[in-house]
Amino acid sequence: MLKWALIFLVISLISGFLGFSGVSAATASIAKILFFIALVIFLIFLVLAFTAGSLVL
């Protein structure tokens, strides 16, 4: 998911440079949403890893 966020960020930067402001704003918002979803999933897995590690010990 982070890969897709980076792809949309690059598309946003390129389209913004070329003057397509509507496409740039749309892809930037998609990239932002995907980044925050990936961040939340990472934090969930981090908490699960710490709880599973404490159960093993």
N, CA, C and O atoms as a printed pandas DataFrame, in Angstrom:
     atom_number atom_name residue_name chain_id  residue_number  x_coord  y_coord  z_coord
0              1         N          MET        A               1    0.825   -1.183    0.000
1              2        CA          MET        A               1    0.000    0.000    0.000
2              3         C          MET        A               1    0.875    1.255    0.000
3              4         O          MET        A               1    0.536    2.267   -0.613
4              5         N          LEU        A               2    1.985    1.168    0.687
5              6        CA          LEU        A               2    2.897    2.303    0.685
6              7         C          LEU        A               2    3.489    2.527   -0.703
7              8         O          LEU        A               2    3.789    3.656   -1.091
8              9         N          LYS        A               3    3.650    1.440   -1.437
9             10        CA          LYS        A               3    4.145    1.546   -2.813
10            11         C          LYS        A               3    3.171    2.337   -3.671
11            12         O          LYS        A               3    3.584    3.187   -4.459
12            13         N          TRP        A               4    1.869    2.059   -3.519
13            14        CA          TRP        A               4    0.861    2.787   -4.288
14            15         C          TRP        A               4    0.803    4.252   -3.873
15            16         O          TRP        A               4    0.573    5.123   -4.712
16            17         N          ALA        A               5    1.007    4.530   -2.599
17            18        CA          ALA        A               5    1.022    5.919   -2.138
18            19         C          ALA        A               5    2.174    6.685   -2.789
19            20         O          ALA        A               5    2.019    7.836   -3.195
20            21         N          LEU        A               6    3.327    6.030   -2.879
21            22        CA          LEU        A               6    4.470    6.680   -3.525
22            23         C          LEU        A               6    4.238    6.875   -5.022
23            24         O          LEU        A               6    4.649    7.888   -5.587
24            25         N          ILE        A               7    3.586    5.915   -5.662
25            26        CA          ILE        A               7    3.283    6.043   -7.091
26            27         C          ILE        A               7    2.351    7.221   -7.325
27            28         O          ILE        A               7    2.571    8.022   -8.233
28            29         N          PHE        A               8    1.295    7.327   -6.495
29            30        CA          PHE        A               8    0.365    8.445   -6.648
30            31         C          PHE        A               8    1.043    9.775   -6.327
31            32         O          PHE        A               8    0.707   10.798   -6.924
32            33         N          LEU        A               9    1.991    9.773   -5.391
33            34        CA          LEU        A               9    2.724   10.999   -5.089
34            35         C          LEU        A               9    3.556   11.449   -6.287
35            36         O          LEU        A               9    3.591   12.636   -6.611
36            37         N          VAL        A              10    4.216   10.513   -6.936
37            38        CA          VAL        A              10    5.027   10.852   -8.114
38            39         C          VAL        A              10    4.137   11.354   -9.244
39            40         O          VAL        A              10    4.483   12.319   -9.926
40            41         N          ILE        A              11    2.993   10.704   -9.446
41            42        CA          ILE        A              11    2.063   11.152  -10.478
42            43         C          ILE        A              11    1.581   12.560  -10.166
43            44         O          ILE        A              11    1.458   13.392  -11.064
44            45         N          SER        A              12    1.306   12.827   -8.883
45            46        CA          SER        A              12    0.858   14.149   -8.482
46            47         C          SER        A              12    1.921   15.217   -8.744
47            48         O          SER        A              12    1.615   16.305   -9.233
48            49         N          LEU        A              13    3.163   14.895   -8.414
49            50        CA          LEU        A              13    4.235   15.859   -8.641
50            51         C          LEU        A              13    4.453   16.141  -10.121
51            52         O          LEU        A              13    4.658   17.287  -10.520
52            53         N          ILE        A              14    4.407   15.091  -10.927
53            54        CA          ILE        A              14    4.618   15.268  -12.366
54            55         C          ILE        A              14    3.467   16.054  -12.990
55            56         O          ILE        A              14    3.690   16.963  -13.789
56            57         N          SER        A              15    2.228   15.698  -12.618
57            58        CA          SER        A              15    1.089   16.414  -13.205
58            59         C          SER        A              15    1.029   17.853  -12.698
59            60         O          SER        A              15    0.600   18.742  -13.433
60            61         N          GLY        A              16    1.447   18.096  -11.470
61            62        CA          GLY        A              16    1.509   19.470  -10.976
62            63         C          GLY        A              16    2.557   20.286  -11.715
63            64         O          GLY        A              16    2.350   21.465  -12.003
64            65         N          PHE        A              17    3.679   19.653  -12.020
65            66        CA          PHE        A              17    4.734   20.339  -12.771
66            67         C          PHE        A              17    4.281   20.679  -14.188
67            68         O          PHE        A              17    4.660   21.714  -14.736
68            69         N          LEU        A              18    3.466   19.797  -14.778
69            70        CA          LEU        A              18    2.996   20.026  -16.140
70            71         C          LEU        A              18    1.775   20.926  -16.206
71            72         O          LEU        A              18    1.351   21.309  -17.297
72            73         N          GLY        A              19    1.197   21.273  -15.050
73            74        CA          GLY        A              19    0.101   22.228  -15.041
74            75         C          GLY        A              19   -1.279   21.628  -14.909
75            76         O          GLY        A              19   -2.271   22.349  -15.011
76            77         N          PHE        A              20   -1.373   20.339  -14.688
77            78        CA          PHE        A              20   -2.680   19.707  -14.509
78            79         C          PHE        A              20   -3.034   19.753  -13.028
79            80         O          PHE        A              20   -2.818   18.784  -12.301
80            81         N          SER        A              21   -3.574   20.872  -12.590
81            82        CA          SER        A              21   -3.788   21.064  -11.154
82            83         C          SER        A              21   -4.894   20.160  -10.605
83            84         O          SER        A              21   -4.800   19.716   -9.460
84            85         N          GLY        A              22   -5.925   19.878  -11.381
85            86        CA          GLY        A              22   -7.004   19.015  -10.912
86            87         C          GLY        A              22   -6.535   17.594  -10.686
87            88         O          GLY        A              22   -6.844   16.981   -9.664
88            89         N          VAL        A              23   -5.789   17.076  -11.643
89            90        CA          VAL        A              23   -5.248   15.723  -11.518
90            91         C          VAL        A              23   -4.245   15.674  -10.374
91            92         O          VAL        A              23   -4.197   14.698   -9.625
92            93         N          SER        A              24   -3.453   16.716  -10.241
93            94        CA          SER        A              24   -2.458   16.767   -9.180
94            95         C          SER        A              24   -3.106   16.763   -7.804
95            96         O          SER        A              24   -2.641   16.062   -6.905
96            97         N          ALA        A              25   -4.160   17.527   -7.628
97            98        CA          ALA        A              25   -4.842   17.573   -6.327
98            99         C          ALA        A              25   -5.514   16.242   -6.014
99           100         O          ALA        A              25   -5.491   15.791   -4.869
100          101         N          ALA        A              26   -6.106   15.617   -7.012
101          102        CA          ALA        A              26   -6.786   14.338   -6.785
102          103         C          ALA        A              26   -5.795   13.241   -6.416
103          104         O          ALA        A              26   -6.034   12.477   -5.481
104          105         N          THR        A              27   -4.702   13.161   -7.135
105          106        CA          THR        A              27   -3.727   12.113   -6.833
106          107         C          THR        A              27   -2.995   12.383   -5.525
107          108         O          THR        A              27   -2.589   11.446   -4.839
108          109         N          ALA        A              28   -2.824   13.654   -5.174
109          110        CA          ALA        A              28   -2.201   13.967   -3.884
110          111         C          ALA        A              28   -3.099   13.542   -2.732
111          112         O          ALA        A              28   -2.616   13.035   -1.720
112          113         N          SER        A              29   -4.395   13.746   -2.881
113          114        CA          SER        A              29   -5.297   13.330   -1.808
114          115         C          SER        A              29   -5.370   11.805   -1.707
115          116         O          SER        A              29   -5.459   11.263   -0.606
116          117         N          ILE        A              30   -5.334   11.116   -2.837
117          118        CA          ILE        A              30   -5.308    9.646   -2.816
118          119         C          ILE        A              30   -4.020    9.157   -2.158
119          120         O          ILE        A              30   -4.049    8.224   -1.356
120          121         N          ALA        A              31   -2.895    9.778   -2.490
121          122        CA          ALA        A              31   -1.618    9.387   -1.888
122          123         C          ALA        A              31   -1.638    9.620   -0.383
123          124         O          ALA        A              31   -1.116    8.804    0.378
124          125         N          LYS        A              32   -2.234   10.723    0.050
125          126        CA          LYS        A              32   -2.301   11.016    1.484
126          127         C          LYS        A              32   -3.160    9.993    2.217
127          128         O          LYS        A              32   -2.792    9.532    3.298
128          129         N          ILE        A              33   -4.287    9.641    1.642
129          130        CA          ILE        A              33   -5.176    8.650    2.257
130          131         C          ILE        A              33   -4.491    7.290    2.342
131          132         O          ILE        A              33   -4.543    6.633    3.382
132          133         N          LEU        A              34   -3.852    6.866    1.261
133          134        CA          LEU        A              34   -3.164    5.572    1.258
134          135         C          LEU        A              34   -2.013    5.548    2.256
135          136         O          LEU        A              34   -1.762    4.526    2.894
136          137         N          PHE        A              35   -1.313    6.672    2.392
137          138        CA          PHE        A              35   -0.215    6.730    3.351
138          139         C          PHE        A              35   -0.727    6.567    4.775
139          140         O          PHE        A              35   -0.133    5.833    5.566
140          141         N          PHE        A              36   -1.823    7.241    5.112
141          142        CA          PHE        A              36   -2.338    7.137    6.478
142          143         C          PHE        A              36   -2.933    5.759    6.752
143          144         O          PHE        A              36   -2.852    5.266    7.877
144          145         N          ILE        A              37   -3.525    5.136    5.749
145          146        CA          ILE        A              37   -4.009    3.763    5.925
146          147         C          ILE        A              37   -2.842    2.814    6.163
147          148         O          ILE        A              37   -2.921    1.939    7.026
148          149         N          ALA        A              38   -1.761    2.979    5.407
149          150        CA          ALA        A              38   -0.571    2.140    5.598
150          151         C          ALA        A              38    0.041    2.385    6.969
151          152         O          ALA        A              38    0.529    1.447    7.599
152          153         N          LEU        A              39    0.026    3.625    7.441
153          154        CA          LEU        A              39    0.559    3.934    8.758
154          155         C          LEU        A              39   -0.268    3.283    9.862
155          156         O          LEU        A              39    0.289    2.763   10.829
156          157         N          VAL        A              40   -1.581    3.307    9.724
157          158        CA          VAL        A              40   -2.452    2.674   10.720
158          159         C          VAL        A              40   -2.252    1.161   10.736
159          160         O          VAL        A              40   -2.180    0.556   11.805
160          161         N          ILE        A              41   -2.163    0.556    9.570
161          162        CA          ILE        A              41   -1.930   -0.892    9.503
162          163         C          ILE        A              41   -0.577   -1.245   10.121
163          164         O          ILE        A              41   -0.465   -2.250   10.823
164          165         N          PHE        A              42    0.432   -0.444    9.875
165          166        CA          PHE        A              42    1.744   -0.675   10.485
166          167         C          PHE        A              42    1.669   -0.607   12.002
167          168         O          PHE        A              42    2.243   -1.454   12.686
168          169         N          LEU        A              43    0.976    0.380   12.533
169          170        CA          LEU        A              43    0.864    0.511   13.985
170          171         C          LEU        A              43    0.091   -0.652   14.597
171          172         O          LEU        A              43    0.434   -1.119   15.683
172          173         N          ILE        A              44   -0.948   -1.123   13.912
173          174        CA          ILE        A              44   -1.698   -2.279   14.398
174          175         C          ILE        A              44   -0.804   -3.509   14.449
175          176         O          ILE        A              44   -0.808   -4.239   15.440
176          177         N          PHE        A              45   -0.039   -3.743   13.392
177          178        CA          PHE        A              45    0.858   -4.893   13.382
178          179         C          PHE        A              45    1.977   -4.752   14.415
179          180         O          PHE        A              45    2.429   -5.750   14.976
180          181         N          LEU        A              46    2.418   -3.539   14.665
181          182        CA          LEU        A              46    3.444   -3.317   15.676
182          183         C          LEU        A              46    2.920   -3.668   17.068
183          184         O          LEU        A              46    3.618   -4.314   17.849
184          185         N          VAL        A              47    1.712   -3.250   17.375
185          186        CA          VAL        A              47    1.111   -3.585   18.671
186          187         C          VAL        A              47    0.885   -5.083   18.783
187          188         O          VAL        A              47    1.133   -5.672   19.835
188          189         N          LEU        A              48    0.421   -5.698   17.719
189          190        CA          LEU        A              48    0.201   -7.154   17.738
190          191         C          LEU        A              48    1.516   -7.913   17.917
191          192         O          LEU        A              48    1.548   -8.946   18.585
192          193         N          ALA        A              49    2.582   -7.414   17.333
193          194        CA          ALA        A              49    3.888   -8.076   17.475
194          195         C          ALA        A              49    4.386   -7.990   18.908
195          196         O          ALA        A              49    4.934   -8.959   19.433
196          197         N          PHE        A              50    4.200   -6.832   19.548
197          198        CA          PHE        A              50    4.640   -6.704   20.925
198          199         C          PHE        A              50    3.808   -7.547   21.872
199          200         O          PHE        A              50    4.346   -8.123   22.818
200          201         N          THR        A              51    2.506   -7.631   21.636
201          202        CA          THR        A              51    1.683   -8.466   22.508
202          203         C          THR        A              51    1.971   -9.945   22.291
203          204         O          THR        A              51    1.980  -10.711   23.254
204          205         N          ALA        A              52    2.204  -10.366   21.053
205          206        CA          ALA        A              52    2.533  -11.772   20.806
206          207         C          ALA        A              52    3.903  -12.104   21.375
207          208         O          ALA        A              52    4.117  -13.214   21.863
208          209         N          GLY        A              53    4.824  -11.168   21.321
209          210        CA          GLY        A              53    6.146  -11.401   21.890
210          211         C          GLY        A              53    6.105  -11.533   23.398
211          212         O          GLY        A              53    6.854  -12.321   23.976
212          213         N          SER        A              54    5.240  -10.775   24.035
213          214        CA          SER        A              54    5.149  -10.875   25.497
214          215         C          SER        A              54    4.429  -12.157   25.913
215          216         O          SER        A              54    4.663  -12.659   27.012
216          217         N          LEU        A              55    3.564  -12.693   25.062
217          218        CA          LEU        A              55    2.899  -13.946   25.382
218          219         C          LEU        A              55    3.839  -15.138   25.260
219          220         O          LEU        A              55    3.674  -16.131   25.970
220          221         N          VAL        A              56    4.814  -15.052   24.376
221          222        CA          VAL        A              56    5.756  -16.145   24.172
222          223         C          VAL        A              56    6.699  -16.245   25.359
223          224         O          VAL        A              56    7.042  -17.345   25.791
224          225         N          LEU        A              57    7.117  -15.112   25.883
225          226        CA          LEU        A              57    8.054  -15.114   27.013
226          227         C          LEU        A              57    7.299  -15.494   28.247
227          228         O          LEU        A              57    7.880  -15.563   29.330
